Amino acid sequence: MRAAMSAAEVGDDVYGEDPTVNRLEALAAERFGMQSALFVTSGTQANLLALLSHCQRGDEFIAGQTAHAYRFEAGGAAVLGGIQPQPLPFASNGELPVDAIRAAIKPDNIHFARTRLVCVENTHNGIPLSLGYLDSVAALCSEQGLALHMDGARVFNAAVALDVPVQDIAQRCDTVSVCLSKGLGAPVGSLLIGSAGLIDRARRYRKMLGGGMRQAGVIAAAGLWALEHNVRRLADDHAHAERIAAALRDRFGDTIRQATNMLFVDLPEAVLAPLLAHMRAQGVYVHRERWVLHRDVLEDDVARVIEAIRSA
């Protein structure tokens, strides 16, 4: 990946003249079965551009109560777009219940913000959304005249877990954002994928937000490498997470949740704190409740983690 970055052919992306960025965007659009794609600095920017492109001031988007686009992106839609969020509780399987979405859609009345967009998150806490569920949400959006955006930061993890092409997931949505810098291993960057017209609007907003980049091929080359080499290997991260989860369940019971490359270690503080202290003493440093596997955690590392758990 670093060699590809060093050798990248570059130009001025603000004018659409960076050949490496153009190749990345074309490849992403092809993979997702959509018309166009836009290379941006982060998943937060990709989601904000989607919201700004789908909605006008005074409009509303529906999202999960703990969704990244609502809770962890500094209120950008409201602050910069005048777009009101309508949060709903997630179900335990990462879905926004279709009946709850329907009930939250505002009637056409001057008292209410205009509901324009539904945002789903895939994966949510590592759980991939089923294609059947996405069909149901897409059908509701079509019936109600709403757009559907997927925060697909880890949508490739979902595709690998479901064993389907990512296009099969994306075709249910109007726009999809995807991070190149998570399990795919690029140092920076995300993509927003959708129709040509919507991506043209998003490109204008990207410039407005200070996201216009010049010789961005240097970082786009990393994204190209990631898409071409690092998708199928996400299955390794899933397998590593399963092995660690099994070791934790052997010691601590069924309170350990695992899906794709994520584990959630739901233990009482009196148990969790000593466990983490013991693991640190063994040279294993982990987050508290959420443990995420990625390409830099190798087979030997997984074995060290499991040994630290067993010896705690």
Secondary structure, 3 states (H helix, E strand, C coil): CHHHHHCCCCCCHHHCCCHHHHHHHHHHHHHHCCCEEEEECCHHHHHHHHHHHHCCCCEEEEEECCCHHHHCCCCHHHHHHCCEEEEECCCCCCCCCHHHHHHHCCCCCCCCCEEEEEEEECCECCECCCHHHHHHHHHHHHHHCCEEEEECCCHHHHHHHHCCCHHHHHCCCCEEEEECCCCCCCCCCEEEEECHHHHHHHHHHHHHCCCCCCCCHHHHHHHHHHHHHCCCCHHHHHHHHHHHHHHHHHHHCCCEEEECCEEEECCCHHHHHHHHHHHHHCCCCCCCCEEECCCCCCHHHHHHHHHHHHCC
